[in-house]
Every structure is written in structure tokens, then in C-alpha cells.
Amino acid sequence: MSLYLLVLLVIFALFGCASTYLVKFIYCYWVKKQIEIRYVWWACLCALLIIPISLLSQWLL
């Protein structure tokens, strides 16, 4: 497996992780009627990790 495909796999996994945390937040807000802000922070962290990984992949590859 090439390094480029590995980077794309990690980016795809981070997008999936961020969307999962956003779905958890929406579930807690709509169904449980409570706000769990930690899910939003985790989603933002996953989304922000995509930026340096993609920049490094453009620079290294």
C-alpha cells in the first residue's frame, strides 16, 4: 500500500469520526434533551487534524 493511499485512509477515517461525534451530539440534543458539548469539541478536533495531515501529505508526497 502506498503512502498516499494510507494518508487518504486516515483522512477518510477522521471525517467519519467527526461525523459520528456530530451525530452523537444531535442525538443527545434532540432525544435526551441535554447538550453534550464535548462531542462538538471532539468533532472539531478530528476536523482540525485533517488540515495538517493533508498539508503534510502535499508537502511530502
Stockholm file with secondary structure:
# STOCKHOLM 1.0

chainA/1-61         MSLYLLVLLVIFALFGCASTYLVKFIYCYWVKKQIEIRYVWWACLCALLIIPISLLSQWLL
#=GR chainA/1-61 SS CCHHHHHHHHHHHHHHHHHHHHHHHHHHHHTSCCCCHHHHHHHHHHHHHHHHHHHHHHHHC
#=GC SS_cons        CCHHHHHHHHHHHHHHHHHHHHHHHHHHHHTSCCCCHHHHHHHHHHHHHHHHHHHHHHHHC
//
